[in-house]
Every structure is written in structure tokens, then in C-alpha cells.
Amino acid sequence: MMADALGSTSLIRQFLGWYLVVQVLALVALPLTLRLLARLPDRGYSAAKIAGILLVSVVLWLGYSYGLMRHDTGSAWLSVGVVAVLSAVVGRAELVQIWCERRLPVSWRYVVLVEVLFLAGFALWALVRAYDPAINHTEQPMDLMFMNSIWSSAAFPPQDAWLAGYPVSYYYLGYWLLTVLARLAGQPPEIAYNLGQANWYGLLLIGSFGLVYNLLALPRSSAADDTTDSGPSRSAALGGLLAAGWVAVAGNLQITLEWLYAHGVKMDALLRWVDVRNFPENAAVTNQWFIDWGWWWWRSSRVLRDVDLTGNHIEVIDEFPAFSYILGDNHPHVAAMPFAMLAVATALAIFLHRPALRSDARWWERLRAAAPLGIGGYLLVAIVTGALLFINTWDFPPYWLLTVTALAAVLLRPAGASQAPPAVN
């Protein structure tokens, strides 16, 4: 009993420490996001946590790579200070406004909604990982190896712990992000592995929520120019919550088919038509509400089936976020999800940007003004979008194209043209 109580206390302390670190990083980055994403209805509040983690980690990575910093707790907090200063300088007008008005330039109800959603997602998945903390299957050992290699490497590139004498040859920024958070929270890699995954889950929830909320609230905000007093739009908030559920919770219909088959429902024609490999051959009628133990749920990530020219099966992996989190790998495609939401939010803010230009402005003047914050904005956009190249390379092309398209839309739009869609009655 005493051991269980002490263990529970330790887990809660680890969770709260990590949560407080994320909140500090959000506060540090908030002035900057309020400025960079100013055209969004929520002023970028839902993206502040993601941006804070990314910017602090990039500063430490650059400092460590060039020999200016060490990969230790002190340097990690120094990086927090660097980002805090830069954020305060860039967002000084926003800080003055907050100080004078004694409130954020976004509804307090919206702030509470975002914070509750993040805490709920973070706590829920931390609880799930607490009941299944083992790091012992699929790609988990490799993920932990990368984290340990980064944690203990004296210089960059980090050395591969499984191939002595060789550096890590992989896109490892996602693992770097976790080790930076681990340094700040005072947790070793084996603890940071599971807490970090729960953190990604919470960030994915608020990232997808904020993105869809901003899209749905655009007509209202453009018509009323209101971000503080009336509170968040109920329809936009509901749409954001649905989006968070669809992105982070929902999956495909394979689970429905599994449950129906487990309860003896005959649907042979349908099963032949969907043609999921090993289903129902390896399924059983169990008549249990939870279907069965084991790995039957693996089939939900292999519902697409293909064959080569000789008729042999080709495995097509079609994972979705909920599957990836249940599986428990901290692979790059999992780490990239929140930062993909940040990249889309940034592209949307660029598209909505209204640079103050004369009708006869030269092309370089238009180019400089196309991004929020001018040249500095381009640097921030490059960090946000370029980070995906190093977190999960395969995510970079679509988000780079989206960002370039948003910039092109601003450059090609006639001076003074409105970016927001008309209000919907």
C-alpha cells in the first residue's frame, strides 16, 4: 500500500512538473504568437504552447550545434530566457496592451476552453501510458535509443547507440524536442518518453481545435472585429471540439466491423467488398463489449489493400492518430502532428495578412510586407515550416506548398483587397 501511494505521488509530481514547463513555454511564446498570428480570431493563443516548445528547442539546438551551449538543464533554461526576450521585443505592443487593459486580447472563456482541453488530453493520455508504460515493442526501443543518444551525446551529431562510431542518420528533431522538455522538467528519457507522448496528444487536441475554431470564427471576427468581450462563438467552438475529436479520437470503420463480427452479425458480402486482409479469417465471435484481448485492432491500420502485378499482397500502412497513440510509438509521424497544426495556422495567418501597401509598390516591397512581421516573419515562418523537414521529412512538402501558396495569394492580391470571407447569416 505504501509503495503504491509513493508511486502514485511520484507519477503526479512528474506529470505536474511537465505540465508547468509547458505552461511556462506557452507564456514565453505568447507575445510573439499574438503578433505573428494576429489575423486569426484567437490571435494564436491555441498555438502558443506548440510554438514555445519549438522555438526554445530550436534555440538550444542551434546553440549546442555551434558550441555556444551545452545540452544540460542550465542551457535549456537559458534558451527559455532567449526566447522570452525575443518574444517580448517582437510582441512589445501586445504586452503593453495586456498591461494597460489587464486582460488578454482574446476572450477568457476561450482561454479556459483551450486550457481545459489541453489538460484533459494530456492527463488522459498520461493515465493511459501509466497503465501501459513498457517501451518494448514495434519501434519503441528505437525511439528510446534515439532519445538516450541525444541525451548523452557530447557533441552533434548525436552518436548512434546501436552502431558504435556512427552518428544518428535520421530526422531526429522530434526526439530532440522531447529531450529538451525532459531537461526543463528534470525527467530522464525513460520517463519523458511516455509523458512526452501524452503531451503531444494534448497539443494535437488544442492545435486541431484552434485551427478549425479560427476557420469557423472568421466571418464573425471580420464583421464585428471582436476578440475580447463577447466570448468565443458557440458554433465555432463546437466545430473546433468536433474537429479535435475527429483528428485525435476518431478512427476508421474497421473497429465497427470488428465489433459487429464479434457479436455474430452476418455480413459476408460487405466483408468481401471491403477486403481487409486477415479479416474475418483471424477474427472470432466473442460476444464481449470490448471485442477481445490481443492485437486484433492492428488491422484498423491496414484497411487499404493492394497487390502487385503478380497478385502478391502489398502492405499499405494507413495509420490514423488514435491508432498511433494506442500503439505507443514516439515515432516522427507522431511528434510532427502538433507542429503540422502550427504550420497550417501560420499559413492561414499569412493568407489573412493585410499589408499596408501603396498600389504602385515595387515587387520587393510587396515581398517584404507579404509575411506578418516582415523579414522577421519570414524567419519565423521558415522555422515553423522547416522544422517539419527535420521532425518528419514526409510532412514537409505539403505544408511548405501550403505556406508558399498563402504567400503567393498575398503577393498577387490587389492592394487593399479583403482576405476574410463574407459573413454567413
C-alpha positions as CSV (number, residue, x, y, z in Angstrom):
1,M,0.0,0.0,0.0
2,M,2.8,2.4,1.0
3,A,4.7,1.6,-2.2
4,D,1.6,2.2,-4.3
5,A,0.9,5.5,-2.6
6,L,4.5,6.7,-3.1
7,G,4.5,5.5,-6.7
8,S,1.2,7.5,-7.4
9,T,2.7,10.6,-5.7
10,S,5.8,10.3,-7.9
11,L,3.7,10.0,-11.1
12,I,1.6,13.0,-10.1
13,R,4.7,15.0,-9.4
14,Q,6.3,14.1,-12.7
15,F,3.0,15.0,-14.5
16,L,2.7,18.4,-12.8
17,G,6.3,19.3,-13.4
18,W,6.0,18.6,-17.1
19,Y,2.7,20.5,-17.3
20,L,4.1,23.5,-15.6
21,V,7.1,23.6,-18.0
22,V,4.7,23.5,-21.0
23,Q,2.7,26.4,-19.4
24,V,5.9,28.4,-18.9
25,L,6.9,27.9,-22.6
26,A,3.4,29.0,-23.7
27,L,3.7,32.2,-21.7
28,V,7.1,32.8,-23.1
29,A,5.9,32.5,-26.7
30,L,2.6,34.2,-26.2
31,P,3.6,37.8,-27.1
32,L,5.2,36.5,-30.3
33,T,2.3,34.4,-31.4
34,L,-0.2,37.2,-30.6
35,R,1.8,39.3,-33.1
36,L,2.6,36.7,-35.7
37,L,-0.9,35.2,-35.8
38,A,-2.7,38.4,-35.1
39,R,-5.1,37.9,-38.0
40,L,-6.6,34.8,-36.5
41,P,-9.7,35.2,-34.4
42,D,-7.9,33.6,-31.4
43,R,-4.7,35.7,-32.1
44,G,-2.7,32.4,-32.0
45,Y,-3.5,31.6,-28.4
46,S,-4.2,27.9,-29.2
47,A,-0.8,27.7,-30.9
48,A,1.3,29.3,-28.1
49,K,2.3,26.0,-26.4
50,I,3.4,24.4,-29.6
51,A,5.3,27.5,-30.7
52,G,7.0,27.8,-27.3
53,I,8.3,24.2,-27.4
54,L,9.5,24.6,-30.9
55,L,11.3,27.9,-30.5
56,V,13.1,27.1,-27.3
57,S,14.2,23.8,-28.7
58,V,15.5,25.4,-31.9
59,V,17.4,28.0,-29.9
60,L,19.1,25.3,-27.8
61,W,19.7,23.1,-30.9
62,L,21.5,26.0,-32.7
63,G,23.5,26.9,-29.6
64,Y,24.5,23.3,-29.0
65,S,25.3,22.7,-32.6
66,Y,27.7,25.7,-32.8
67,G,29.3,25.0,-29.5
68,L,27.7,28.0,-27.7
69,M,25.6,26.0,-25.3
70,R,25.7,22.6,-23.6
71,H,22.9,20.1,-23.7
72,D,22.0,20.4,-20.0
73,T,19.3,21.9,-17.8
74,G,21.0,25.3,-17.4
75,S,21.3,25.8,-21.2
76,A,17.8,24.7,-21.7
77,W,16.5,27.4,-19.3
78,L,18.9,29.9,-20.9
79,S,17.2,29.1,-24.2
80,V,13.9,29.8,-22.5
81,G,15.3,33.2,-21.5
82,V,16.5,34.0,-25.0
83,V,13.0,33.2,-26.5
84,A,11.4,35.2,-23.7
85,V,13.4,38.3,-24.6
86,L,12.9,37.9,-28.4
87,S,9.2,37.3,-27.8
88,A,8.9,40.4,-25.6
89,V,10.7,42.6,-28.2
90,V,8.6,41.3,-31.1
91,G,5.3,41.5,-29.1
92,R,6.0,44.6,-27.0
93,A,2.9,46.3,-28.3
94,E,0.8,43.3,-27.3
95,L,2.4,43.2,-23.8
96,V,1.7,46.9,-23.4
97,Q,-1.9,46.3,-24.4
98,I,-2.2,43.4,-21.9
99,W,-0.7,45.5,-19.1
100,C,-2.9,48.5,-19.8
101,E,-6.2,46.6,-20.2
102,R,-5.3,43.9,-17.6
103,R,-6.6,41.2,-19.9
104,L,-5.6,39.1,-22.9
105,P,-6.8,40.2,-26.4
106,V,-8.9,37.1,-26.5
107,S,-12.0,36.0,-24.6
108,W,-11.2,34.5,-21.1
109,R,-13.9,31.8,-21.9
110,Y,-11.8,30.8,-24.9
111,V,-8.7,30.7,-22.8
112,V,-10.4,28.4,-20.3
113,L,-11.7,26.2,-23.1
114,V,-8.3,25.7,-24.6
115,E,-6.6,25.1,-21.3
116,V,-9.2,22.6,-20.1
117,L,-9.0,20.8,-23.4
118,F,-5.2,20.6,-23.3
119,L,-5.1,19.5,-19.6
120,A,-7.8,16.8,-20.3
121,G,-6.0,15.4,-23.2
122,F,-2.6,15.5,-21.5
123,A,-3.9,13.9,-18.3
124,L,-6.0,11.3,-20.1
125,W,-3.1,10.0,-22.2
126,A,-0.7,10.2,-19.3
127,L,-3.1,7.9,-17.4
128,V,-3.2,5.5,-20.4
129,R,0.6,5.4,-20.5
130,A,0.8,5.0,-16.7
131,Y,-1.2,1.7,-17.1
132,D,1.0,0.6,-20.1
133,P,4.4,2.2,-19.6
134,A,6.5,-0.5,-21.2
135,I,8.8,0.6,-24.1
136,N,9.3,-2.8,-25.6
137,H,7.6,-3.4,-28.9
138,T,7.5,-2.2,-32.6
139,E,9.5,1.0,-32.9
140,Q,9.6,2.0,-29.3
141,P,13.1,0.6,-28.5
142,M,14.5,2.5,-31.4
143,D,12.7,5.7,-30.4
144,L,14.1,5.4,-26.8
145,M,17.5,4.7,-28.2
146,F,17.4,8.0,-30.2
147,M,16.4,9.9,-27.1
148,N,19.1,8.3,-25.0
149,S,21.7,9.0,-27.7
150,I,20.7,12.7,-27.9
151,W,20.6,12.9,-24.1
152,S,24.2,11.6,-23.6
153,S,26.0,12.8,-26.8
154,A,28.8,15.3,-26.0
155,A,28.6,16.9,-29.4
156,F,26.4,16.9,-32.5
157,P,25.5,14.9,-34.5
158,P,24.4,12.5,-31.7
159,Q,26.1,9.1,-31.8
160,D,24.1,6.0,-32.7
161,A,23.9,3.8,-29.5
162,W,23.3,0.7,-31.7
163,L,26.0,1.3,-34.2
164,A,29.2,2.4,-32.4
165,G,31.3,5.0,-34.1
166,Y,28.5,6.3,-36.4
167,P,26.2,9.3,-35.9
168,V,22.4,9.0,-35.9
169,S,21.3,9.0,-39.5
170,Y,17.7,10.0,-39.1
171,Y,15.4,13.0,-38.8
172,Y,15.7,13.4,-35.1
173,L,14.3,16.8,-34.2
174,G,11.2,15.2,-32.6
175,Y,13.4,13.3,-30.2
176,W,15.3,16.5,-29.5
177,L,12.1,18.3,-28.6
178,L,11.3,15.6,-26.1
179,T,14.8,15.7,-24.5
180,V,14.6,19.5,-24.2
181,L,11.3,19.2,-22.4
182,A,12.8,16.4,-20.3
183,R,15.8,18.7,-19.3
184,L,13.4,21.5,-18.3
185,A,11.1,19.2,-16.3
186,G,14.0,17.3,-14.7
187,Q,12.9,13.9,-16.1
188,P,15.1,11.2,-17.6
189,P,14.4,9.9,-21.1
190,E,12.5,6.7,-19.9
191,I,10.0,8.9,-18.1
192,A,10.0,11.6,-20.8
193,Y,9.1,9.0,-23.4
194,N,5.5,8.5,-22.0
195,L,5.0,12.0,-20.6
196,G,6.1,13.4,-23.9
197,Q,3.7,11.3,-25.9
198,A,0.8,12.4,-23.6
199,N,2.0,16.0,-24.2
200,W,1.9,15.5,-28.0
201,Y,-1.7,14.2,-27.6
202,G,-2.8,17.3,-25.6
203,L,-1.2,19.6,-28.1
204,L,-2.8,17.8,-31.0
205,L,-6.2,18.3,-29.5
206,I,-5.8,22.1,-29.0
207,G,-3.9,22.5,-32.3
208,S,-6.8,21.0,-34.3
209,F,-9.4,22.7,-32.1
210,G,-7.8,26.1,-32.6
211,L,-7.3,25.7,-36.3
212,V,-11.0,24.8,-37.0
213,Y,-12.3,27.3,-34.5
214,N,-10.4,30.1,-36.3
215,L,-11.7,29.0,-39.7
216,L,-15.3,29.0,-38.5
217,A,-15.0,32.2,-36.5
218,L,-13.5,34.2,-39.3
219,P,-16.8,35.6,-40.7
220,R,-17.8,36.7,-37.2
221,S,-14.5,38.3,-36.3
222,S,-14.2,40.1,-39.6
223,A,-17.8,41.5,-39.2
224,A,-17.5,42.5,-35.6
225,D,-13.8,42.9,-35.1
226,D,-14.4,41.4,-31.7
227,T,-11.9,39.3,-29.8
228,T,-12.4,40.0,-26.1
229,D,-15.8,40.7,-24.7
230,S,-18.5,38.6,-26.2
231,G,-16.7,35.3,-25.8
232,P,-16.0,32.6,-28.3
233,S,-18.6,31.8,-31.0
234,R,-20.5,28.8,-29.8
235,S,-20.8,27.3,-33.3
236,A,-17.1,27.8,-33.9
237,A,-16.2,26.3,-30.5
238,L,-18.5,23.3,-31.2
239,G,-16.9,22.9,-34.6
240,G,-13.4,23.1,-33.0
241,L,-14.3,20.4,-30.4
242,L,-15.7,18.2,-33.2
243,A,-12.5,18.7,-35.2
244,A,-10.4,17.8,-32.2
245,G,-12.4,14.6,-31.7
246,W,-12.2,13.7,-35.4
247,V,-8.5,14.3,-35.6
248,A,-7.3,12.8,-32.2
249,V,-10.0,10.4,-31.2
250,A,-11.9,9.0,-34.2
251,G,-10.7,6.3,-36.5
252,N,-12.0,4.4,-39.5
253,L,-14.9,2.0,-39.5
254,Q,-12.8,-1.2,-39.1
255,I,-13.5,-1.2,-35.4
256,T,-17.2,-1.1,-36.1
257,L,-16.9,-4.1,-38.4
258,E,-14.8,-5.9,-35.8
259,W,-17.4,-5.3,-33.1
260,L,-20.3,-6.4,-35.3
261,Y,-18.5,-9.6,-36.4
262,A,-17.5,-10.3,-32.7
263,H,-21.3,-10.3,-31.9
264,G,-22.2,-12.7,-34.7
265,V,-23.6,-10.2,-37.2
266,K,-23.5,-11.9,-40.7
267,M,-22.2,-9.5,-43.4
268,D,-20.2,-11.7,-45.7
269,A,-20.9,-9.6,-48.8
270,L,-19.8,-6.4,-47.1
271,L,-16.6,-8.0,-45.8
272,R,-15.7,-9.4,-49.3
273,W,-16.2,-5.9,-50.7
274,V,-14.1,-4.0,-48.1
275,D,-11.4,-6.8,-48.4
276,V,-9.4,-6.2,-45.3
277,R,-6.5,-8.6,-45.1
278,N,-6.9,-11.3,-42.4
279,F,-10.4,-10.2,-41.6
280,P,-12.6,-12.1,-40.8
281,E,-10.2,-15.1,-41.1
282,N,-8.3,-14.2,-38.0
283,A,-11.3,-12.8,-36.1
284,A,-13.6,-14.6,-33.7
285,V,-17.1,-14.3,-32.4
286,T,-16.6,-13.4,-28.7
287,N,-19.9,-11.5,-27.7
288,Q,-17.8,-9.2,-25.5
289,W,-18.4,-5.5,-25.4
290,F,-14.6,-4.9,-25.7
291,I,-14.3,-7.4,-28.6
292,D,-11.3,-9.3,-27.4
293,W,-7.8,-9.1,-26.0
294,G,-4.7,-9.3,-28.2
295,W,-3.7,-7.3,-31.3
296,W,-6.9,-7.6,-33.4
297,W,-7.0,-3.7,-33.5
298,W,-3.8,-3.7,-35.6
299,R,-6.0,-4.4,-38.7
300,S,-7.5,-1.0,-38.4
301,S,-4.2,0.5,-39.7
302,R,-4.1,-1.9,-42.7
303,V,-7.6,-1.4,-44.2
304,L,-6.3,-0.5,-47.6
305,R,-5.2,-3.5,-49.6
306,D,-3.1,-3.6,-52.8
307,V,-1.5,-6.3,-54.9
308,D,1.5,-6.2,-57.3
309,L,1.4,-7.4,-60.9
310,T,1.8,-11.0,-59.9
311,G,-1.1,-10.9,-57.4
312,N,1.0,-10.8,-54.3
313,H,-0.1,-8.7,-51.3
314,I,1.4,-5.3,-50.8
315,E,1.0,-3.9,-47.3
316,V,-0.4,-0.3,-47.3
317,I,0.0,1.4,-43.9
318,D,-2.9,3.8,-43.3
319,E,-2.5,4.7,-39.6
320,F,-4.6,7.4,-38.0
321,P,-3.7,9.4,-34.9
322,A,-5.6,7.4,-32.4
323,F,-4.0,4.2,-33.6
324,S,-0.5,5.7,-33.4
325,Y,-1.1,6.8,-29.8
326,I,-2.6,3.5,-28.7
327,L,0.4,1.7,-30.3
328,G,2.6,3.9,-28.3
329,D,5.5,4.6,-30.7
330,N,7.1,8.0,-30.3
331,H,8.0,8.0,-34.0
332,P,8.5,11.1,-36.1
333,H,5.0,11.0,-37.6
334,V,3.5,11.2,-34.0
335,A,5.8,14.1,-33.0
336,A,5.0,16.0,-36.2
337,M,1.2,16.1,-35.7
338,P,1.0,19.2,-33.4
339,F,3.6,21.1,-35.4
340,A,1.7,20.4,-38.6
341,M,-1.3,22.1,-36.9
342,L,1.0,25.1,-36.1
343,A,2.2,25.2,-39.8
344,V,-1.4,25.3,-41.1
345,A,-2.3,28.0,-38.6
346,T,0.7,30.0,-39.7
347,A,-0.3,29.6,-43.3
348,L,-3.8,30.8,-42.5
349,A,-2.5,33.8,-40.7
350,I,-0.3,34.7,-43.7
351,F,-3.3,34.3,-46.1
352,L,-5.3,36.7,-43.9
353,H,-2.5,39.2,-43.6
354,R,-3.3,42.7,-45.0
355,P,0.0,44.5,-45.7
356,A,-0.3,48.3,-45.8
357,L,1.0,49.0,-49.3
358,R,0.6,51.6,-52.0
359,S,-1.0,50.5,-55.2
360,D,2.3,51.2,-57.0
361,A,4.5,49.4,-54.5
362,R,7.5,47.6,-56.0
363,W,7.8,43.8,-56.0
364,W,10.4,43.7,-53.3
365,E,8.3,46.0,-51.1
366,R,5.3,43.6,-51.6
367,L,7.5,40.6,-50.9
368,R,8.9,42.1,-47.7
369,A,5.4,43.0,-46.5
370,A,3.7,39.7,-47.5
371,A,4.6,37.9,-44.3
372,P,3.5,39.2,-40.9
373,L,6.4,41.0,-39.1
374,G,8.2,41.4,-42.5
375,I,11.7,39.9,-42.7
376,G,11.5,38.6,-39.2
377,G,8.2,37.0,-40.0
378,Y,9.9,35.1,-42.9
379,L,12.4,33.7,-40.4
380,L,9.7,32.5,-38.0
381,V,7.7,31.0,-40.9
382,A,10.9,29.2,-42.0
383,I,11.4,27.8,-38.6
384,V,7.8,26.6,-38.3
385,T,7.6,25.1,-41.7
386,G,11.2,24.0,-42.0
387,A,11.0,22.2,-38.6
388,L,8.7,19.6,-40.2
389,L,11.6,18.7,-42.6
390,F,13.6,17.6,-39.5
391,I,10.8,16.2,-37.4
392,N,9.2,14.0,-40.1
393,T,10.6,14.7,-43.6
394,W,7.5,13.4,-45.4
395,D,5.3,16.1,-43.8
396,F,7.4,18.9,-45.2
397,P,6.3,19.1,-48.9
398,P,2.6,19.6,-48.4
399,Y,3.0,22.2,-45.6
400,W,5.7,24.0,-47.5
401,L,3.4,24.1,-50.5
402,L,0.6,25.4,-48.4
403,T,2.8,28.2,-46.9
404,V,4.1,29.2,-50.3
405,T,0.6,29.3,-51.7
406,A,-0.6,31.6,-48.9
407,L,2.4,33.9,-49.5
408,A,1.6,33.9,-53.2
409,A,-2.0,34.8,-52.6
410,V,-0.9,37.8,-50.5
411,L,1.5,38.9,-53.2
412,L,-0.9,38.6,-56.1
413,R,-3.9,40.1,-54.3
414,P,-4.7,43.7,-55.3
415,A,-3.7,46.2,-52.6
416,G,-6.5,46.8,-50.1
417,A,-8.4,43.7,-51.0
418,S,-10.1,41.8,-48.2
419,Q,-8.9,38.4,-47.1
420,A,-11.7,37.3,-44.9
421,P,-14.8,35.5,-46.4
422,P,-18.1,37.2,-46.2
423,A,-20.2,36.8,-43.0
424,V,-22.6,33.9,-43.2
425,N,-26.2,34.7,-42.0
